[in-house]
Amino acid sequence: MGLGGGRAPSGPAGPLGPRNEPMIARAELRCTSCGRGLAGAGDTAFLCPSCGTETIGRDARCRDQSVPYKCKNCGFVGP
């Protein structure tokens, strides 16, 4: 068995990244209408215009085609 035993170093809060910093899991933003991941040009994310608490994700295609979205928190429907 080699040095380190094949396990990533661990700190008090869990696994450490390449610079010995805690690794943070990030939720991938997705389009609220179609579910695609948001990573391209023209994609956007914003807080619900009605309740201001839920993040609404919109990909470029759904924005361009005015596909409706619905806030999971308050039920607001937008273009």
HTML snippet that shows the backbone in 3Dmol.js (N, CA, C, O; Angstrom):
<script src="https://3Dmol.org/build/3Dmol-min.js"></script>
<div id="view" style="width:600px;height:400px;position:relative"></div>
<script>
const pdb = `
ATOM      1  N   MET A   1       0.852  -1.176   0.000  1.00  0.00           N
ATOM      2  CA  MET A   1       0.000   0.000   0.000  1.00  0.00           C
ATOM      3  C   MET A   1       0.894   1.236   0.000  1.00  0.00           C
ATOM      4  O   MET A   1       1.884   1.292   0.730  1.00  0.00           O
ATOM      5  N   GLY A   2       0.539   2.239  -0.832  1.00  0.00           N
ATOM      6  CA  GLY A   2       1.331   3.453  -0.935  1.00  0.00           C
ATOM      7  C   GLY A   2       1.035   4.424   0.187  1.00  0.00           C
ATOM      8  O   GLY A   2       0.159   4.193   1.020  1.00  0.00           O
ATOM      9  N   LEU A   3       1.768   5.498   0.193  1.00  0.00           N
ATOM     10  CA  LEU A   3       1.561   6.532   1.198  1.00  0.00           C
ATOM     11  C   LEU A   3       0.172   7.130   1.098  1.00  0.00           C
ATOM     12  O   LEU A   3      -0.334   7.336  -0.005  1.00  0.00           O
ATOM     13  N   GLY A   4      -0.435   7.406   2.203  1.00  0.00           N
ATOM     14  CA  GLY A   4      -1.746   8.042   2.214  1.00  0.00           C
ATOM     15  C   GLY A   4      -2.893   7.060   2.126  1.00  0.00           C
ATOM     16  O   GLY A   4      -4.029   7.435   2.416  1.00  0.00           O
ATOM     17  N   GLY A   5      -2.653   5.837   1.744  1.00  0.00           N
ATOM     18  CA  GLY A   5      -3.695   4.832   1.705  1.00  0.00           C
ATOM     19  C   GLY A   5      -4.795   5.093   0.698  1.00  0.00           C
ATOM     20  O   GLY A   5      -5.854   4.473   0.786  1.00  0.00           O
ATOM     21  N   GLY A   6      -4.584   5.999  -0.269  1.00  0.00           N
ATOM     22  CA  GLY A   6      -5.581   6.252  -1.303  1.00  0.00           C
ATOM     23  C   GLY A   6      -6.749   7.112  -0.854  1.00  0.00           C
ATOM     24  O   GLY A   6      -7.725   7.254  -1.591  1.00  0.00           O
ATOM     25  N   ARG A   7      -6.671   7.679   0.321  1.00  0.00           N
ATOM     26  CA  ARG A   7      -7.769   8.514   0.819  1.00  0.00           C
ATOM     27  C   ARG A   7      -7.374   9.973   0.768  1.00  0.00           C
ATOM     28  O   ARG A   7      -6.209  10.318   0.967  1.00  0.00           O
ATOM     29  N   ALA A   8      -8.338  10.822   0.503  1.00  0.00           N
ATOM     30  CA  ALA A   8      -8.107  12.263   0.495  1.00  0.00           C
ATOM     31  C   ALA A   8      -7.912  12.743   1.927  1.00  0.00           C
ATOM     32  O   ALA A   8      -8.522  12.200   2.848  1.00  0.00           O
ATOM     33  N   PRO A   9      -7.063  13.765   2.128  1.00  0.00           N
ATOM     34  CA  PRO A   9      -6.903  14.303   3.475  1.00  0.00           C
ATOM     35  C   PRO A   9      -8.233  14.840   3.988  1.00  0.00           C
ATOM     36  O   PRO A   9      -9.084  15.284   3.218  1.00  0.00           O
ATOM     37  N   SER A  10      -8.388  14.788   5.299  1.00  0.00           N
ATOM     38  CA  SER A  10      -9.644  15.217   5.883  1.00  0.00           C
ATOM     39  C   SER A  10      -9.373  16.203   7.011  1.00  0.00           C
ATOM     40  O   SER A  10      -8.425  16.051   7.781  1.00  0.00           O
ATOM     41  N   GLY A  11     -10.224  17.211   7.087  1.00  0.00           N
ATOM     42  CA  GLY A  11     -10.133  18.204   8.156  1.00  0.00           C
ATOM     43  C   GLY A  11     -11.327  18.066   9.071  1.00  0.00           C
ATOM     44  O   GLY A  11     -12.120  17.137   8.917  1.00  0.00           O
ATOM     45  N   PRO A  12     -11.472  18.982  10.031  1.00  0.00           N
ATOM     46  CA  PRO A  12     -12.585  18.886  10.968  1.00  0.00           C
ATOM     47  C   PRO A  12     -13.955  18.992  10.308  1.00  0.00           C
ATOM     48  O   PRO A  12     -14.940  18.484  10.846  1.00  0.00           O
ATOM     49  N   ALA A  13     -14.031  19.644   9.149  1.00  0.00           N
ATOM     50  CA  ALA A  13     -15.324  19.823   8.480  1.00  0.00           C
ATOM     51  C   ALA A  13     -15.523  18.828   7.342  1.00  0.00           C
ATOM     52  O   ALA A  13     -16.533  18.901   6.642  1.00  0.00           O
ATOM     53  N   GLY A  14     -14.589  17.901   7.136  1.00  0.00           N
ATOM     54  CA  GLY A  14     -14.745  16.924   6.073  1.00  0.00           C
ATOM     55  C   GLY A  14     -13.567  16.930   5.124  1.00  0.00           C
ATOM     56  O   GLY A  14     -12.477  17.358   5.503  1.00  0.00           O
ATOM     57  N   PRO A  15     -13.762  16.454   3.865  1.00  0.00           N
ATOM     58  CA  PRO A  15     -12.666  16.338   2.905  1.00  0.00           C
ATOM     59  C   PRO A  15     -12.059  17.700   2.562  1.00  0.00           C
ATOM     60  O   PRO A  15     -12.738  18.727   2.546  1.00  0.00           O
ATOM     61  N   LEU A  16     -10.756  17.664   2.288  1.00  0.00           N
ATOM     62  CA  LEU A  16     -10.049  18.879   1.912  1.00  0.00           C
ATOM     63  C   LEU A  16      -9.723  18.845   0.428  1.00  0.00           C
ATOM     64  O   LEU A  16      -9.461  17.781  -0.133  1.00  0.00           O
ATOM     65  N   GLY A  17      -9.741  20.023  -0.211  1.00  0.00           N
ATOM     66  CA  GLY A  17      -9.421  20.139  -1.622  1.00  0.00           C
ATOM     67  C   GLY A  17      -7.924  20.148  -1.857  1.00  0.00           C
ATOM     68  O   GLY A  17      -7.150  19.915  -0.928  1.00  0.00           O
ATOM     69  N   PRO A  18      -7.494  20.419  -3.112  1.00  0.00           N
ATOM     70  CA  PRO A  18      -6.079  20.367  -3.475  1.00  0.00           C
ATOM     71  C   PRO A  18      -5.213  21.356  -2.691  1.00  0.00           C
ATOM     72  O   PRO A  18      -4.010  21.129  -2.559  1.00  0.00           O
ATOM     73  N   ARG A  19      -5.768  22.415  -2.183  1.00  0.00           N
ATOM     74  CA  ARG A  19      -5.007  23.413  -1.424  1.00  0.00           C
ATOM     75  C   ARG A  19      -5.285  23.298   0.076  1.00  0.00           C
ATOM     76  O   ARG A  19      -5.106  24.256   0.828  1.00  0.00           O
ATOM     77  N   ASN A  20      -5.725  22.112   0.496  1.00  0.00           N
ATOM     78  CA  ASN A  20      -6.086  21.857   1.888  1.00  0.00           C
ATOM     79  C   ASN A  20      -7.161  22.801   2.406  1.00  0.00           C
ATOM     80  O   ASN A  20      -7.190  23.136   3.591  1.00  0.00           O
ATOM     81  N   GLU A  21      -8.049  23.230   1.500  1.00  0.00           N
ATOM     82  CA  GLU A  21      -9.200  24.040   1.863  1.00  0.00           C
ATOM     83  C   GLU A  21     -10.411  23.125   1.891  1.00  0.00           C
ATOM     84  O   GLU A  21     -10.489  22.191   1.093  1.00  0.00           O
ATOM     85  N   PRO A  22     -11.366  23.371   2.795  1.00  0.00           N
ATOM     86  CA  PRO A  22     -12.567  22.523   2.821  1.00  0.00           C
ATOM     87  C   PRO A  22     -13.273  22.542   1.472  1.00  0.00           C
ATOM     88  O   PRO A  22     -13.437  23.601   0.867  1.00  0.00           O
ATOM     89  N   MET A  23     -13.695  21.362   0.998  1.00  0.00           N
ATOM     90  CA  MET A  23     -14.430  21.271  -0.258  1.00  0.00           C
ATOM     91  C   MET A  23     -15.891  21.613   0.008  1.00  0.00           C
ATOM     92  O   MET A  23     -16.496  21.090   0.944  1.00  0.00           O
ATOM     93  N   ILE A  24     -16.450  22.483  -0.809  1.00  0.00           N
ATOM     94  CA  ILE A  24     -17.837  22.911  -0.648  1.00  0.00           C
ATOM     95  C   ILE A  24     -18.652  22.364  -1.806  1.00  0.00           C
ATOM     96  O   ILE A  24     -18.324  22.592  -2.970  1.00  0.00           O
ATOM     97  N   ALA A  25     -19.708  21.644  -1.483  1.00  0.00           N
ATOM     98  CA  ALA A  25     -20.597  21.135  -2.526  1.00  0.00           C
ATOM     99  C   ALA A  25     -21.503  22.272  -2.987  1.00  0.00           C
ATOM    100  O   ALA A  25     -22.131  22.943  -2.168  1.00  0.00           O
ATOM    101  N   ARG A  26     -21.567  22.483  -4.289  1.00  0.00           N
ATOM    102  CA  ARG A  26     -22.410  23.539  -4.845  1.00  0.00           C
ATOM    103  C   ARG A  26     -23.569  22.911  -5.599  1.00  0.00           C
ATOM    104  O   ARG A  26     -23.397  21.971  -6.375  1.00  0.00           O
ATOM    105  N   ALA A  27     -24.739  23.448  -5.354  1.00  0.00           N
ATOM    106  CA  ALA A  27     -25.906  22.974  -6.102  1.00  0.00           C
ATOM    107  C   ALA A  27     -25.808  23.546  -7.508  1.00  0.00           C
ATOM    108  O   ALA A  27     -25.620  24.750  -7.681  1.00  0.00           O
ATOM    109  N   GLU A  28     -25.932  22.703  -8.491  1.00  0.00           N
ATOM    110  CA  GLU A  28     -25.879  23.161  -9.876  1.00  0.00           C
ATOM    111  C   GLU A  28     -27.174  23.884 -10.198  1.00  0.00           C
ATOM    112  O   GLU A  28     -28.264  23.370  -9.951  1.00  0.00           O
ATOM    113  N   LEU A  29     -27.043  25.085 -10.753  1.00  0.00           N
ATOM    114  CA  LEU A  29     -28.236  25.832 -11.152  1.00  0.00           C
ATOM    115  C   LEU A  29     -28.810  25.205 -12.415  1.00  0.00           C
ATOM    116  O   LEU A  29     -28.072  24.845 -13.332  1.00  0.00           O
ATOM    117  N   ARG A  30     -30.116  25.078 -12.454  1.00  0.00           N
ATOM    118  CA  ARG A  30     -30.817  24.487 -13.596  1.00  0.00           C
ATOM    119  C   ARG A  30     -31.944  25.407 -14.032  1.00  0.00           C
ATOM    120  O   ARG A  30     -32.467  26.196 -13.244  1.00  0.00           O
ATOM    121  N   CYS A  31     -32.311  25.290 -15.310  1.00  0.00           N
ATOM    122  CA  CYS A  31     -33.431  26.045 -15.845  1.00  0.00           C
ATOM    123  C   CYS A  31     -34.711  25.552 -15.167  1.00  0.00           C
ATOM    124  O   CYS A  31     -34.981  24.352 -15.134  1.00  0.00           O
ATOM    125  N   THR A  32     -35.484  26.477 -14.633  1.00  0.00           N
ATOM    126  CA  THR A  32     -36.722  26.135 -13.943  1.00  0.00           C
ATOM    127  C   THR A  32     -37.745  25.543 -14.907  1.00  0.00           C
ATOM    128  O   THR A  32     -38.581  24.737 -14.498  1.00  0.00           O
ATOM    129  N   SER A  33     -37.691  25.929 -16.172  1.00  0.00           N
ATOM    130  CA  SER A  33     -38.658  25.449 -17.162  1.00  0.00           C
ATOM    131  C   SER A  33     -38.333  24.059 -17.697  1.00  0.00           C
ATOM    132  O   SER A  33     -39.202  23.187 -17.722  1.00  0.00           O
ATOM    133  N   CYS A  34     -37.078  23.844 -18.130  1.00  0.00           N
ATOM    134  CA  CYS A  34     -36.740  22.586 -18.812  1.00  0.00           C
ATOM    135  C   CYS A  34     -35.790  21.690 -18.035  1.00  0.00           C
ATOM    136  O   CYS A  34     -35.657  20.511 -18.363  1.00  0.00           O
ATOM    137  N   GLY A  35     -35.134  22.213 -17.026  1.00  0.00           N
ATOM    138  CA  GLY A  35     -34.248  21.410 -16.201  1.00  0.00           C
ATOM    139  C   GLY A  35     -32.806  21.320 -16.670  1.00  0.00           C
ATOM    140  O   GLY A  35     -31.997  20.660 -16.018  1.00  0.00           O
ATOM    141  N   ARG A  36     -32.457  21.960 -17.774  1.00  0.00           N
ATOM    142  CA  ARG A  36     -31.074  21.927 -18.253  1.00  0.00           C
ATOM    143  C   ARG A  36     -30.172  22.701 -17.297  1.00  0.00           C
ATOM    144  O   ARG A  36     -30.604  23.654 -16.649  1.00  0.00           O
ATOM    145  N   GLY A  37     -28.909  22.275 -17.218  1.00  0.00           N
ATOM    146  CA  GLY A  37     -27.936  22.992 -16.414  1.00  0.00           C
ATOM    147  C   GLY A  37     -27.641  24.359 -17.010  1.00  0.00           C
ATOM    148  O   GLY A  37     -27.631  24.517 -18.231  1.00  0.00           O
ATOM    149  N   LEU A  38     -27.404  25.340 -16.159  1.00  0.00           N
ATOM    150  CA  LEU A  38     -27.118  26.698 -16.621  1.00  0.00           C
ATOM    151  C   LEU A  38     -25.612  26.907 -16.652  1.00  0.00           C
ATOM    152  O   LEU A  38     -24.967  26.959 -15.605  1.00  0.00           O
ATOM    153  N   ALA A  39     -25.054  27.027 -17.844  1.00  0.00           N
ATOM    154  CA  ALA A  39     -23.625  27.248 -17.968  1.00  0.00           C
ATOM    155  C   ALA A  39     -23.279  27.989 -19.248  1.00  0.00           C
ATOM    156  O   ALA A  39     -22.121  28.357 -19.443  1.00  0.00           O
ATOM    157  N   GLY A  40     -24.239  28.219 -20.118  1.00  0.00           N
ATOM    158  CA  GLY A  40     -23.955  28.817 -21.418  1.00  0.00           C
ATOM    159  C   GLY A  40     -24.228  30.309 -21.469  1.00  0.00           C
ATOM    160  O   GLY A  40     -24.769  30.901 -20.536  1.00  0.00           O
ATOM    161  N   ALA A  41     -23.841  30.889 -22.577  1.00  0.00           N
ATOM    162  CA  ALA A  41     -24.103  32.302 -22.821  1.00  0.00           C
ATOM    163  C   ALA A  41     -25.611  32.515 -22.930  1.00  0.00           C
ATOM    164  O   ALA A  41     -26.305  31.731 -23.577  1.00  0.00           O
ATOM    165  N   GLY A  42     -26.106  33.548 -22.314  1.00  0.00           N
ATOM    166  CA  GLY A  42     -27.531  33.858 -22.373  1.00  0.00           C
ATOM    167  C   GLY A  42     -28.339  33.227 -21.254  1.00  0.00           C
ATOM    168  O   GLY A  42     -29.519  33.538 -21.097  1.00  0.00           O
ATOM    169  N   ASP A  43     -27.717  32.336 -20.464  1.00  0.00           N
ATOM    170  CA  ASP A  43     -28.403  31.747 -19.317  1.00  0.00           C
ATOM    171  C   ASP A  43     -28.394  32.757 -18.170  1.00  0.00           C
ATOM    172  O   ASP A  43     -27.494  33.591 -18.074  1.00  0.00           O
ATOM    173  N   THR A  44     -29.399  32.676 -17.307  1.00  0.00           N
ATOM    174  CA  THR A  44     -29.465  33.614 -16.184  1.00  0.00           C
ATOM    175  C   THR A  44     -30.174  32.970 -14.999  1.00  0.00           C
ATOM    176  O   THR A  44     -30.873  31.967 -15.144  1.00  0.00           O
ATOM    177  N   ALA A  45     -29.982  33.559 -13.839  1.00  0.00           N
ATOM    178  CA  ALA A  45     -30.687  33.141 -12.627  1.00  0.00           C
ATOM    179  C   ALA A  45     -31.022  34.408 -11.843  1.00  0.00           C
ATOM    180  O   ALA A  45     -30.223  35.343 -11.785  1.00  0.00           O
ATOM    181  N   PHE A  46     -32.210  34.429 -11.241  1.00  0.00           N
ATOM    182  CA  PHE A  46     -32.659  35.605 -10.501  1.00  0.00           C
ATOM    183  C   PHE A  46     -33.660  35.167  -9.442  1.00  0.00           C
ATOM    184  O   PHE A  46     -34.204  34.066  -9.518  1.00  0.00           O
ATOM    185  N   LEU A  47     -33.903  36.017  -8.462  1.00  0.00           N
ATOM    186  CA  LEU A  47     -34.900  35.714  -7.443  1.00  0.00           C
ATOM    187  C   LEU A  47     -36.296  35.933  -8.011  1.00  0.00           C
ATOM    188  O   LEU A  47     -36.497  36.795  -8.867  1.00  0.00           O
ATOM    189  N   CYS A  48     -37.252  35.157  -7.534  1.00  0.00           N
ATOM    190  CA  CYS A  48     -38.640  35.281  -7.979  1.00  0.00           C
ATOM    191  C   CYS A  48     -39.103  36.726  -7.835  1.00  0.00           C
ATOM    192  O   CYS A  48     -38.923  37.328  -6.777  1.00  0.00           O
ATOM    193  N   PRO A  49     -39.697  37.293  -8.890  1.00  0.00           N
ATOM    194  CA  PRO A  49     -40.147  38.681  -8.823  1.00  0.00           C
ATOM    195  C   PRO A  49     -41.312  38.886  -7.858  1.00  0.00           C
ATOM    196  O   PRO A  49     -41.590  40.020  -7.468  1.00  0.00           O
ATOM    197  N   SER A  50     -41.995  37.815  -7.466  1.00  0.00           N
ATOM    198  CA  SER A  50     -43.138  37.945  -6.567  1.00  0.00           C
ATOM    199  C   SER A  50     -42.734  37.793  -5.094  1.00  0.00           C
ATOM    200  O   SER A  50     -42.987  38.689  -4.288  1.00  0.00           O
ATOM    201  N   CYS A  51     -42.106  36.660  -4.740  1.00  0.00           N
ATOM    202  CA  CYS A  51     -41.781  36.412  -3.330  1.00  0.00           C
ATOM    203  C   CYS A  51     -40.349  36.785  -2.964  1.00  0.00           C
ATOM    204  O   CYS A  51     -40.057  37.058  -1.800  1.00  0.00           O
ATOM    205  N   GLY A  52     -39.456  36.799  -3.950  1.00  0.00           N
ATOM    206  CA  GLY A  52     -38.070  37.182  -3.698  1.00  0.00           C
ATOM    207  C   GLY A  52     -37.252  36.165  -2.923  1.00  0.00           C
ATOM    208  O   GLY A  52     -36.155  36.489  -2.469  1.00  0.00           O
ATOM    209  N   THR A  53     -37.748  34.950  -2.757  1.00  0.00           N
ATOM    210  CA  THR A  53     -36.995  33.954  -1.988  1.00  0.00           C
ATOM    211  C   THR A  53     -36.480  32.796  -2.828  1.00  0.00           C
ATOM    212  O   THR A  53     -35.421  32.251  -2.518  1.00  0.00           O
ATOM    213  N   GLU A  54     -37.175  32.406  -3.862  1.00  0.00           N
ATOM    214  CA  GLU A  54     -36.801  31.257  -4.699  1.00  0.00           C
ATOM    215  C   GLU A  54     -35.946  31.732  -5.872  1.00  0.00           C
ATOM    216  O   GLU A  54     -36.261  32.743  -6.500  1.00  0.00           O
ATOM    217  N   THR A  55     -34.862  31.003  -6.170  1.00  0.00           N
ATOM    218  CA  THR A  55     -34.036  31.314  -7.335  1.00  0.00           C
ATOM    219  C   THR A  55     -34.654  30.680  -8.572  1.00  0.00           C
ATOM    220  O   THR A  55     -34.918  29.478  -8.601  1.00  0.00           O
ATOM    221  N   ILE A  56     -34.879  31.495  -9.585  1.00  0.00           N
ATOM    222  CA  ILE A  56     -35.424  31.047 -10.862  1.00  0.00           C
ATOM    223  C   ILE A  56     -34.261  30.985 -11.851  1.00  0.00           C
ATOM    224  O   ILE A  56     -33.556  31.976 -12.040  1.00  0.00           O
ATOM    225  N   GLY A  57     -34.061  29.839 -12.474  1.00  0.00           N
ATOM    226  CA  GLY A  57     -33.025  29.684 -13.489  1.00  0.00           C
ATOM    227  C   GLY A  57     -33.671  29.652 -14.866  1.00  0.00           C
ATOM    228  O   GLY A  57     -34.731  29.053 -15.051  1.00  0.00           O
ATOM    229  N   ARG A  58     -33.023  30.303 -15.832  1.00  0.00           N
ATOM    230  CA  ARG A  58     -33.552  30.334 -17.201  1.00  0.00           C
ATOM    231  C   ARG A  58     -32.410  30.116 -18.182  1.00  0.00           C
ATOM    232  O   ARG A  58     -31.422  30.851 -18.164  1.00  0.00           O
ATOM    233  N   ASP A  59     -32.544  29.098 -19.047  1.00  0.00           N
ATOM    234  CA  ASP A  59     -31.529  28.938 -20.084  1.00  0.00           C
ATOM    235  C   ASP A  59     -31.894  29.797 -21.284  1.00  0.00           C
ATOM    236  O   ASP A  59     -33.023  30.273 -21.398  1.00  0.00           O
ATOM    237  N   ALA A  60     -30.938  29.989 -22.173  1.00  0.00           N
ATOM    238  CA  ALA A  60     -31.118  30.897 -23.310  1.00  0.00           C
ATOM    239  C   ALA A  60     -32.285  30.487 -24.200  1.00  0.00           C
ATOM    240  O   ALA A  60     -33.030  31.343 -24.678  1.00  0.00           O
ATOM    241  N   ARG A  61     -32.452  29.181 -24.427  1.00  0.00           N
ATOM    242  CA  ARG A  61     -33.529  28.711 -25.310  1.00  0.00           C
ATOM    243  C   ARG A  61     -34.892  29.024 -24.717  1.00  0.00           C
ATOM    244  O   ARG A  61     -35.760  29.548 -25.415  1.00  0.00           O
ATOM    245  N   CYS A  62     -35.098  28.713 -23.439  1.00  0.00           N
ATOM    246  CA  CYS A  62     -36.396  28.974 -22.812  1.00  0.00           C
ATOM    247  C   CYS A  62     -36.682  30.467 -22.726  1.00  0.00           C
ATOM    248  O   CYS A  62     -37.831  30.884 -22.874  1.00  0.00           O
ATOM    249  N   ARG A  63     -35.658  31.272 -22.489  1.00  0.00           N
ATOM    250  CA  ARG A  63     -35.845  32.728 -22.480  1.00  0.00           C
ATOM    251  C   ARG A  63     -36.269  33.214 -23.858  1.00  0.00           C
ATOM    252  O   ARG A  63     -37.207  34.000 -23.988  1.00  0.00           O
ATOM    253  N   ASP A  64     -35.562  32.735 -24.898  1.00  0.00           N
ATOM    254  CA  ASP A  64     -35.836  33.161 -26.269  1.00  0.00           C
ATOM    255  C   ASP A  64     -37.239  32.768 -26.716  1.00  0.00           C
ATOM    256  O   ASP A  64     -37.902  33.522 -27.428  1.00  0.00           O
ATOM    257  N   GLN A  65     -37.695  31.577 -26.294  1.00  0.00           N
ATOM    258  CA  GLN A  65     -39.002  31.079 -26.718  1.00  0.00           C
ATOM    259  C   GLN A  65     -40.113  31.414 -25.721  1.00  0.00           C
ATOM    260  O   GLN A  65     -41.245  30.959 -25.884  1.00  0.00           O
ATOM    261  N   SER A  66     -39.804  32.199 -24.699  1.00  0.00           N
ATOM    262  CA  SER A  66     -40.778  32.599 -23.671  1.00  0.00           C
ATOM    263  C   SER A  66     -41.511  31.414 -23.047  1.00  0.00           C
ATOM    264  O   SER A  66     -42.723  31.453 -22.835  1.00  0.00           O
ATOM    265  N   VAL A  67     -40.739  30.352 -22.754  1.00  0.00           N
ATOM    266  CA  VAL A  67     -41.310  29.177 -22.090  1.00  0.00           C
ATOM    267  C   VAL A  67     -41.648  29.582 -20.652  1.00  0.00           C
ATOM    268  O   VAL A  67     -40.792  30.128 -19.956  1.00  0.00           O
ATOM    269  N   PRO A  68     -42.876  29.325 -20.195  1.00  0.00           N
ATOM    270  CA  PRO A  68     -43.263  29.731 -18.837  1.00  0.00           C
ATOM    271  C   PRO A  68     -42.448  29.016 -17.754  1.00  0.00           C
ATOM    272  O   PRO A  68     -41.999  27.884 -17.938  1.00  0.00           O
ATOM    273  N   TYR A  69     -42.270  29.696 -16.632  1.00  0.00           N
ATOM    274  CA  TYR A  69     -41.657  29.098 -15.458  1.00  0.00           C
ATOM    275  C   TYR A  69     -42.586  29.328 -14.275  1.00  0.00           C
ATOM    276  O   TYR A  69     -43.415  30.238 -14.291  1.00  0.00           O
ATOM    277  N   LYS A  70     -42.441  28.498 -13.253  1.00  0.00           N
ATOM    278  CA  LYS A  70     -43.280  28.627 -12.063  1.00  0.00           C
ATOM    279  C   LYS A  70     -42.418  28.576 -10.815  1.00  0.00           C
ATOM    280  O   LYS A  70     -41.585  27.681 -10.670  1.00  0.00           O
ATOM    281  N   CYS A  71     -42.610  29.532  -9.912  1.00  0.00           N
ATOM    282  CA  CYS A  71     -41.873  29.566  -8.652  1.00  0.00           C
ATOM    283  C   CYS A  71     -42.373  28.430  -7.747  1.00  0.00           C
ATOM    284  O   CYS A  71     -43.576  28.282  -7.533  1.00  0.00           O
ATOM    285  N   LYS A  72     -41.446  27.640  -7.226  1.00  0.00           N
ATOM    286  CA  LYS A  72     -41.805  26.528  -6.349  1.00  0.00           C
ATOM    287  C   LYS A  72     -42.296  27.018  -4.990  1.00  0.00           C
ATOM    288  O   LYS A  72     -43.001  26.293  -4.288  1.00  0.00           O
ATOM    289  N   ASN A  73     -41.932  28.237  -4.617  1.00  0.00           N
ATOM    290  CA  ASN A  73     -42.308  28.758  -3.304  1.00  0.00           C
ATOM    291  C   ASN A  73     -43.712  29.375  -3.290  1.00  0.00           C
ATOM    292  O   ASN A  73     -44.526  29.037  -2.431  1.00  0.00           O
ATOM    293  N   CYS A  74     -43.998  30.277  -4.236  1.00  0.00           N
ATOM    294  CA  CYS A  74     -45.261  31.018  -4.187  1.00  0.00           C
ATOM    295  C   CYS A  74     -46.225  30.715  -5.347  1.00  0.00           C
ATOM    296  O   CYS A  74     -47.381  31.139  -5.327  1.00  0.00           O
ATOM    297  N   GLY A  75     -45.734  29.974  -6.364  1.00  0.00           N
ATOM    298  CA  GLY A  75     -46.590  29.628  -7.488  1.00  0.00           C
ATOM    299  C   GLY A  75     -46.645  30.681  -8.582  1.00  0.00           C
ATOM    300  O   GLY A  75     -47.386  30.514  -9.551  1.00  0.00           O
ATOM    301  N   PHE A  76     -45.878  31.767  -8.452  1.00  0.00           N
ATOM    302  CA  PHE A  76     -45.847  32.803  -9.492  1.00  0.00           C
ATOM    303  C   PHE A  76     -45.451  32.180 -10.825  1.00  0.00           C
ATOM    304  O   PHE A  76     -44.515  31.382 -10.877  1.00  0.00           O
ATOM    305  N   VAL A  77     -46.143  32.531 -11.896  1.00  0.00           N
ATOM    306  CA  VAL A  77     -45.824  32.049 -13.245  1.00  0.00           C
ATOM    307  C   VAL A  77     -45.393  33.240 -14.078  1.00  0.00           C
ATOM    308  O   VAL A  77     -46.074  34.263 -14.141  1.00  0.00           O
ATOM    309  N   GLY A  78     -44.243  33.079 -14.715  1.00  0.00           N
ATOM    310  CA  GLY A  78     -43.716  34.158 -15.542  1.00  0.00           C
ATOM    311  C   GLY A  78     -43.373  33.683 -16.933  1.00  0.00           C
ATOM    312  O   GLY A  78     -43.333  32.484 -17.207  1.00  0.00           O
ATOM    313  N   PRO A  79     -43.130  34.629 -17.799  1.00  0.00           N
ATOM    314  CA  PRO A  79     -42.790  34.318 -19.198  1.00  0.00           C
ATOM    315  C   PRO A  79     -41.370  33.826 -19.349  1.00  0.00           C
ATOM    316  O   PRO A  79     -40.937  33.525 -20.462  1.00  0.00           O
TER     317      PRO A  79
END
`;
const viewer = $3Dmol.createViewer("view");
viewer.addModel(pdb, "pdb");
viewer.setStyle({}, {cartoon: {color: "spectrum"}});
viewer.zoomTo();
viewer.render();
</script>
